[in-house]
Amino acid sequence: MKPILECVPNFSEGARPAVIKSITDAIASTTGIKVLNVEPGAGANRTVITFAGEPQAVIEAAFRGIQQAQKVIDMRLHHGEHPRMGATDVCPLIPISGITVEEAIELAEQLAKRVGEELDIPVYLYGYAARSPQRKVLSNIRSGEYEGFKQKILLPEWKPDFGPQKYNGTAGQTVIGVRDFLIAYNVNLNTQSVRRANSVAFDVREAGRVKTNKGETVRDEKGNAVRIPGTLKHVQAIGWYIQEFGFAQVSMNLTQINETPLHRAFEEVEKSTQKRGLRITGSEIVGLVPLQSMLEAGRYFLKRQGRSTGIPEKDILNIAIRTLGLNELYPFKPEEKIIEYALREEKPLMGNLSVQAFCDEVASESPAPGGGSVAALLGALGASLGGMVANLSANKRGWDEQVPWFSDHAERLQQKRQEMLGLIDSDAHAFNLVMEAYRLTASTKEEHTYKDAAIEESLKNAALSPLQIMKTAVSCYPDLKAMAFKGNPNSITDAAVGAMALHAGVQGAAFNVQVNLKDIQDAAWKAQIRKEAEELWDISTLSVNEIYNYVEKEIQM
């Protein structure tokens, strides 16, 4: 999975479209990112821009946005309802997938350093990137706002983390940091009563409600109101009435979805509504949501039904969408609402093509996709058959206690299937790089040296791609063996066909390894790769024969 980083900078301009567009254009000019949403607010005089993509590209795009905001926003003239301290008020980085919080912190510091040094803007780090407890919370840093920083920035305890310790009158100050992904999530109720919706919100939100006794607020020995905490950590919630639809909602911010995931918030609201005689009629996600959150919800509801979780991704998402009722108000379109899907390239992957379209691609005059891509497809088909047997076994009457065991096998095989579908494109891309290297022109000695190095490197890459197909296919055999030996006996031949497809994929990939090794000059590297390929071939041969012989014996009994 490619690493994806999201950035949601807040700019202190919400009323001038041309200014907002200039900032958005500056961000969008960066290769490797995609602008997902632009939300201007005239009253707040503030615009929130959401973009995501390859982490280093996101940092470059953020810098360009901050740089442009400094050029077009004069904080001396700014007025708005929302608290603010600079032209770029806050710039949070949010790890989405394939990137850790620690890696995101390093990128936040890299961005902050560049903004401070190149743009002469004082920068404070917050959230996970904060260097002191008092700077972890954004509101602490922003306290006093733009006007107050004229004196605040001179205090030793408020020296910026990067940039000059002096008041910037035109651009103001900026906060950069790392936070968890926040899901804005609203649950629809079958009532128009805001009071009842608030009662549900108070049941679930972390802050809970103020404790009362006979209508009087209960206070502690210091005179502070005693609170009864809600059931959900890291959740803010309130009840409100939606005039447009004629019902009330519980509106929540899930601020740490690793600890309080989407499905748990839904279920806690459901428990509260049931004891109050209410019902959930659906829900909505405002903005975008990470794929993992939706998959976690789908798998959770599948387990509640006693079903295998090793089914295709689209089916898991469908369970989540239907159970959460995400289609009640507006159609929930995964390609628009799920971050990873929204970032996909417009050109479809070959693994996503129909069988007819893929066969047409293979049968065309182009040399790629070729044997390597077909080998990857064979491996994916073998894993798919193994997953099918696991799922059928999980659904077999009387085998309920074995559902988790079969589900684990099905999940692993689904993961391997997805990996091999991705390798279909990888192998074709590796071949194209070889062709590009051979097409390089060379007249001088230096150019010939460069071309020879490019060819060598591309051939190595072209050999490694089918080798990876072999490795991934071979890694499926333990799960496939388990399905052949212990799975639903009515599907035993499907496991055998799956093993044969895997072995055919391994054999086809092995030929591609060999043909690309032929012209490689690095003898030691070539010998090592050939040795690995031969070992994988032997494992595949033994495994397919073991499964084949077992199945043949069983079906003849």
C-alpha positions in Angstrom: 0.0 0.0 0.0 1.3 3.4 -1.0 1.9 5.8 2.0 -0.8 8.4 2.1 -0.6 11.6 4.1 -3.5 14.1 4.4 -3.2 17.8 5.1 -6.0 20.1 6.2 -4.7 23.7 6.4 -7.0 26.5 7.6 -6.5 29.8 5.8 -7.8 33.1 7.2 -9.8 34.0 4.1 -13.3 32.9 3.3 -15.0 35.8 1.5 -12.8 36.5 -1.6 -13.1 33.6 -4.2 -10.1 34.8 -6.2 -7.8 34.8 -3.2 -9.0 31.3 -2.1 -8.5 30.0 -5.7 -5.0 31.4 -5.8 -4.1 29.4 -2.7 -5.9 26.3 -3.9 -4.1 26.5 -7.3 -0.7 26.8 -5.5 -1.4 23.6 -3.6 -2.8 21.8 -6.6 0.3 22.7 -8.7 2.2 20.0 -6.8 2.6 16.6 -8.5 1.7 13.7 -6.3 -1.2 15.2 -4.4 -4.9 15.6 -5.0 -7.1 18.4 -3.6 -10.1 16.6 -2.1 -12.2 19.4 -0.7 -12.4 23.2 -0.4 -14.7 24.7 2.2 -14.9 28.5 2.5 -16.9 30.2 5.2 -17.7 33.9 4.7 -18.8 34.5 8.3 -15.8 32.8 9.8 -13.7 34.4 7.1 -11.8 31.2 6.9 -11.3 28.4 4.3 -10.4 24.8 5.0 -8.6 22.9 2.1 -8.2 19.2 2.3 -5.6 17.4 0.1 -3.7 14.2 0.3 -1.2 12.1 -1.5 2.5 10.9 -1.3 3.9 12.3 2.0 6.8 14.3 0.6 4.6 15.8 -2.1 2.0 16.8 0.6 4.7 18.7 2.4 5.7 20.6 -0.8 2.0 21.4 -1.5 1.5 22.6 2.1 4.6 24.9 1.8 3.3 26.3 -1.5 -0.1 27.0 0.1 1.4 28.8 3.1 3.7 30.7 0.8 0.8 31.9 -1.3 -1.4 32.8 1.7 1.4 35.0 2.9 1.3 36.9 -0.4 -2.4 37.4 -0.6 -3.7 37.7 3.0 -2.9 40.7 5.1 -3.8 39.9 8.7 -4.0 43.6 9.6 -7.2 43.7 7.6 -8.7 40.4 8.7 -11.9 40.1 10.7 -13.9 36.9 11.3 -15.9 34.9 13.8 -13.4 32.1 14.1 -10.3 32.4 16.3 -7.1 32.9 14.3 -3.5 33.8 14.6 -2.2 33.9 11.1 -2.8 33.9 7.4 -2.3 30.1 7.6 -3.8 29.6 11.0 -3.2 25.9 11.4 -1.8 23.2 9.2 -2.3 19.7 10.5 -0.9 16.6 9.0 -2.9 13.4 9.3 -1.3 9.9 8.6 -3.9 7.9 6.6 -2.1 4.7 5.5 1.4 3.3 5.1 2.9 6.1 7.3 3.5 6.2 11.0 2.8 9.1 13.4 6.6 9.3 14.0 7.3 9.7 10.3 4.5 12.3 10.1 6.2 14.2 13.0 9.5 14.3 11.1 7.7 15.7 8.1 5.9 18.3 10.2 9.2 19.5 11.6 10.7 19.6 8.1 7.8 21.8 6.9 7.9 24.0 10.0 11.6 24.6 9.6 11.2 25.5 5.9 8.3 27.9 6.6 10.3 29.6 9.5 13.5 30.0 7.5 12.3 30.7 4.0 9.1 32.7 4.8 10.2 34.3 8.0 7.0 33.2 9.7 7.0 32.1 13.4 5.9 28.5 13.6 4.6 26.5 16.6 4.3 22.7 16.7 1.2 21.1 18.1 -0.6 17.8 18.6 1.7 14.8 18.4 4.5 17.0 17.2 4.4 19.3 20.2 7.6 19.8 22.1 6.0 20.8 25.4 2.7 19.8 27.1 1.2 23.3 26.9 1.6 23.3 23.1 -0.1 20.0 22.5 -3.6 21.6 22.4 -4.2 24.1 19.6 -6.3 26.5 21.6 -3.5 27.0 24.1 -1.2 28.2 21.4 -3.8 30.3 19.7 -4.9 32.0 22.9 -4.7 35.8 22.5 -5.1 35.3 18.8 -3.4 37.4 16.1 -3.6 40.7 18.1 -2.4 39.2 21.3 0.8 37.7 19.8 2.4 41.1 19.5 3.3 40.7 23.2 2.8 37.0 23.7 5.6 36.0 21.2 8.2 37.9 23.3 7.6 35.8 26.4 10.3 33.1 26.8 7.7 30.3 27.2 6.1 31.3 23.9 9.3 31.4 21.8 8.4 29.8 18.4 9.7 26.3 17.6 10.9 27.5 14.2 11.3 30.9 12.7 12.0 34.3 14.3 10.8 35.3 17.8 9.2 38.5 16.5 5.7 39.5 15.6 4.8 39.1 12.0 2.2 41.8 11.3 1.1 40.8 7.9 1.3 37.0 7.8 0.8 36.5 11.6 2.0 33.2 13.1 1.4 29.6 12.0 0.8 26.3 13.9 1.9 23.1 12.2 1.5 19.6 13.7 0.2 16.0 13.5 -3.1 14.8 14.7 -5.3 11.7 14.3 -7.9 11.6 11.6 -11.1 13.1 12.7 -14.4 11.7 11.5 -17.4 14.0 11.6 -20.2 11.5 12.0 -23.9 12.2 12.4 -26.5 9.6 13.4 -30.1 10.2 12.3 -32.9 9.6 14.8 -36.7 9.0 14.4 -37.5 12.1 16.4 -37.7 15.9 16.0 -36.8 16.5 19.6 -33.5 18.2 20.1 -33.8 17.5 23.9 -34.0 13.8 23.3 -31.1 13.9 20.8 -29.0 15.8 23.3 -29.8 13.1 26.0 -28.4 10.5 23.6 -25.3 12.7 22.9 -24.7 13.2 26.6 -24.9 9.4 27.1 -22.1 8.7 24.6 -19.7 11.7 24.6 -16.6 11.6 26.7 -17.6 14.8 28.6 -20.9 13.2 29.5 -23.4 15.3 31.5 -23.5 17.4 34.7 -24.7 15.3 37.6 -27.8 16.7 39.3 -29.8 15.8 42.4 -33.5 17.0 42.5 -32.7 19.5 39.8 -29.7 20.9 41.5 -26.1 20.7 40.2 -23.9 18.4 42.3 -20.6 20.0 43.1 -17.3 18.7 44.5 -15.4 20.1 47.5 -13.9 22.8 45.3 -17.2 23.9 44.0 -16.8 22.4 40.5 -19.7 20.7 38.9 -19.5 16.9 39.1 -19.9 15.2 35.7 -21.1 11.7 34.7 -18.8 10.6 31.9 -20.2 9.2 28.7 -19.4 5.8 27.2 -17.1 6.8 24.4 -13.6 8.1 24.8 -12.3 10.9 22.5 -15.8 11.7 21.3 -17.5 15.1 21.2 -21.3 15.0 20.6 -24.3 17.2 20.6 -28.0 16.9 19.5 -29.5 19.2 16.9 -32.5 19.4 14.5 -32.0 19.3 10.7 -34.6 21.5 9.2 -33.9 20.2 5.7 -34.8 16.6 6.6 -37.2 17.2 9.4 -35.5 15.1 12.1 -32.9 15.3 14.9 -29.4 14.0 14.7 -26.6 13.1 17.2 -23.6 15.0 15.7 -20.2 13.6 16.7 -16.6 14.2 16.2 -14.5 11.0 16.6 -11.1 12.4 17.4 -9.1 9.2 17.9 -10.6 6.6 15.6 -8.1 3.9 16.6 -9.5 3.9 20.1 -13.1 4.7 19.3 -13.9 3.5 15.8 -16.9 4.3 13.7 -18.8 1.1 14.4 -18.5 1.5 18.2 -19.9 5.0 18.1 -22.8 3.7 16.0 -23.5 0.9 18.5 -23.3 3.1 21.6 -25.8 5.6 20.1 -28.0 2.6 19.2 -27.9 1.4 22.8 -28.9 4.8 24.1 -31.7 5.2 21.6 -33.2 1.9 22.4 -33.4 2.5 26.1 -35.1 5.9 25.3 -37.7 4.4 23.0 -36.0 5.9 19.9 -34.6 4.3 16.7 -31.6 5.0 14.5 -32.8 5.5 10.9 -29.4 6.0 9.3 -26.2 8.0 9.5 -23.9 10.2 7.5 -20.1 10.8 7.3 -19.3 14.5 6.7 -16.3 14.8 4.4 -14.0 11.8 3.7 -13.2 8.7 5.7 -10.2 6.3 5.6 -10.7 3.0 4.0 -9.5 1.2 7.1 -12.3 2.7 9.2 -14.9 1.4 6.8 -13.3 -2.1 6.5 -13.1 -2.4 10.3 -16.8 -1.6 10.5 -17.7 -4.1 7.9 -15.6 -6.9 9.4 -17.1 -6.1 12.9 -20.6 -6.4 11.6 -19.7 -9.6 9.7 -18.4 -11.2 12.9 -21.6 -10.2 14.7 -23.4 -12.2 12.0 -21.1 -15.2 12.5 -19.8 -14.8 9.0 -16.3 -15.0 7.5 -14.4 -11.7 7.1 -12.3 -13.0 4.3 -14.6 -11.8 1.6 -13.8 -9.2 -1.2 -13.2 -5.6 -0.1 -16.3 -4.3 -2.0 -18.5 -6.8 -0.1 -17.1 -5.8 3.3 -17.7 -2.1 2.4 -21.3 -2.9 1.4 -22.0 -4.5 4.8 -20.6 -1.4 6.5 -22.6 1.0 4.3 -25.9 -0.9 4.7 -25.5 -1.5 8.5 -24.6 2.1 9.3 -27.4 3.3 7.0 -25.0 5.6 5.1 -27.3 5.9 2.1 -30.3 7.4 3.8 -29.7 11.0 3.2 -27.4 10.9 0.2 -25.9 8.1 -1.9 -22.6 7.0 -0.2 -20.2 6.6 -3.1 -17.0 4.9 -2.0 -15.0 6.4 -4.9 -15.9 9.9 -3.6 -16.1 9.4 0.2 -13.2 7.0 0.9 -9.8 8.8 0.8 -7.8 6.0 -0.8 -10.4 5.6 -3.5 -10.7 9.3 -4.2 -6.9 9.4 -4.7 -6.8 6.6 -7.3 -5.5 7.4 -10.7 -8.1 7.8 -13.3 -6.6 5.1 -15.5 -7.9 1.8 -14.2 -5.5 -0.9 -13.0 -5.4 -4.0 -15.2 -6.4 -6.0 -12.1 -9.7 -4.0 -12.1 -10.5 -4.7 -15.7 -13.3 -7.2 -16.7 -12.1 -10.6 -17.9 -13.0 -9.7 -21.4 -11.1 -6.4 -21.3 -8.0 -8.0 -19.7 -8.0 -10.8 -22.3 -8.3 -8.1 -25.0 -5.3 -6.3 -23.5 -3.2 -9.5 -23.5 -4.2 -10.4 -27.1 -3.4 -7.0 -28.5 -0.3 -6.1 -30.5 1.4 -4.6 -27.4 4.0 -7.0 -25.7 2.7 -5.9 -22.3 0.8 -7.2 -20.4 2.4 -10.5 -21.3 3.3 -13.8 -19.6 4.4 -12.2 -16.3 1.1 -10.4 -15.9 -0.8 -13.6 -16.8 1.2 -15.5 -14.2 0.2 -13.0 -11.6 -3.4 -13.4 -12.6 -3.1 -17.2 -12.3 -1.8 -16.7 -8.8 -4.6 -14.4 -7.9 -7.1 -16.9 -9.2 -5.5 -19.7 -7.1 -5.8 -17.5 -4.0 -9.3 -16.6 -4.9 -10.4 -20.3 -5.1 -8.7 -20.9 -1.7 -10.6 -18.0 -0.2 -13.9 -19.3 -1.7 -13.4 -22.7 -0.1 -12.6 -21.0 3.3 -15.8 -18.9 3.1 -18.0 -21.8 2.0 -16.5 -23.8 4.9 -17.3 -21.0 7.3 -20.9 -21.0 6.2 -21.3 -24.8 6.4 -24.1 -25.9 8.8 -22.8 -27.3 12.0 -19.3 -25.7 11.7 -20.1 -22.5 13.5 -17.3 -23.0 16.1 -14.8 -23.1 13.3 -15.8 -19.8 11.6 -12.9 -17.8 13.1 -10.4 -20.4 11.9 -11.7 -20.4 8.4 -12.1 -16.6 8.4 -8.4 -16.2 9.3 -7.4 -18.3 6.3 -9.8 -16.5 4.0 -8.5 -13.1 5.1 -4.9 -14.1 4.4 -5.8 -15.5 1.0 -7.8 -12.3 0.1 -4.7 -10.2 1.0 -2.5 -12.4 -1.2 -5.0 -12.1 -4.0 -4.9 -8.3 -3.8 -1.1 -8.4 -3.8 -1.0 -10.5 -7.0 -3.6 -8.3 -8.7 -1.3 -5.4 -8.1 1.6 -7.4 -9.5 -0.2 -7.7 -12.8 0.5 -4.0 -13.4 3.9 -4.1 -11.8 5.2 -6.7 -14.2 3.9 -4.9 -17.2 5.5 -1.6 -15.9 8.8 -3.4 -15.3 8.8 -4.6 -18.9 8.1 -1.1 -20.2 11.1 0.2 -18.3 13.4 -2.3 -20.0 12.1 -1.2 -23.4 12.7 2.5 -22.4 16.3 1.7 -21.3 17.1 0.0 -24.6 15.6 2.9 -26.6 18.0 5.4 -25.0 20.3 7.1 -27.5 24.0 7.1 -26.9 26.9 8.5 -28.9 29.5 9.5 -26.3 31.3 7.2 -23.9 29.5 8.7 -21.0 26.1 8.2 -22.7 26.9 4.6 -23.4 27.9 4.1 -19.8 24.7 5.6 -18.6 22.6 3.5 -21.1 24.4 0.3 -20.0 23.7 1.0 -16.4 20.0 1.8 -17.1 19.6 -1.4 -19.0 21.2 -3.4 -16.2 19.0 -1.8 -13.5 15.8 -2.2 -15.5 16.6 -5.9 -16.2 17.2 -6.5 -12.5 13.9 -4.9 -11.7 12.2 -7.0 -14.5 13.6 -10.1 -12.9 12.5 -9.1 -9.3 8.9 -8.5 -10.4 8.2 -12.1 -11.5 10.3 -13.3 -8.5 7.8 -11.5 -6.3 4.9 -13.2 -8.1 6.5 -16.5 -7.3 7.0 -15.6 -3.6 3.5 -14.4 -3.1 2.0 -17.4 -4.9 4.1 -19.9 -2.9 3.0 -18.1 0.4 -0.6 -19.1 -0.4 0.1 -22.9 -0.2 -0.2 -23.3 3.6 -3.7 -21.8 3.6 -4.7 -23.7 0.5 -3.5 -27.0 2.0 -5.6 -26.3 5.1 -8.6 -25.8 2.9 -8.0 -28.9 0.8 -7.4 -31.1 3.9 -9.9 -29.6 6.4 -12.3 -27.5 4.3 -15.8 -28.2 3.1 -15.5 -31.6 1.4 -17.9 -30.5 -1.3 -15.3 -27.9 -2.5 -12.2 -30.1 -2.3 -11.7 -30.0 -6.1 -11.9 -26.2 -6.0 -8.9 -26.2 -3.7 -7.1 -28.5 -6.1 -7.8 -26.3 -9.1 -6.6 -23.3 -6.9 -3.3 -25.2 -6.3 -2.8 -25.9 -9.9 -3.5 -22.3 -10.8 -0.9 -21.2 -8.3 1.7 -23.6 -9.6 1.0 -22.5 -13.2 1.6 -18.9 -12.0 4.8 -19.9 -10.3 6.0 -21.7 -13.5 5.1 -18.8 -15.7 6.8 -16.3 -13.4 9.9 -18.5 -13.2 10.3 -18.4 -17.0 10.2 -14.6 -16.8 12.8 -14.5 -14.1 15.1 -16.6 -16.3 14.7 -14.6 -19.5 15.5 -11.4 -17.7 18.5 -12.8 -15.9 20.0 -13.9 -19.2 21.5 -10.5 -20.1 22.3 -9.2 -16.6 26.1 -8.6 -16.1 26.2 -8.9 -12.3 27.1 -12.6 -12.0 26.8 -12.8 -8.2 23.4 -11.1 -8.2 22.2 -13.3 -11.0 23.2 -16.4 -9.2 21.4 -15.4 -6.0 18.2 -14.6 -7.8 18.4 -17.9 -9.8 18.9 -19.8 -6.6 15.8 -18.2 -5.0 13.7 -18.9 -8.0 14.7 -22.6 -8.1 13.9 -22.9 -4.4 10.5 -21.4 -4.9 9.9 -23.7 -7.9 10.7 -26.8 -5.8 8.4 -25.7 -2.9 5.6 -25.1 -5.4 6.1 -28.4 -7.1 6.0 -30.3 -3.8 3.0 -28.4 -2.5 0.9 -28.8 -5.6 1.7 -32.5 -5.8 0.8 -32.9 -2.1 -2.6 -31.2 -2.6 -3.3 -32.9 -6.0 -2.5 -36.4 -4.7 -4.6 -35.9 -1.6 -7.6 -34.6 -3.5 -7.4 -37.3 -6.2 -7.4 -40.0 -3.5 -10.4 -38.4 -1.7 -12.6 -38.0 -4.8 -12.0 -41.6 -5.8 -13.0 -43.1 -2.4 
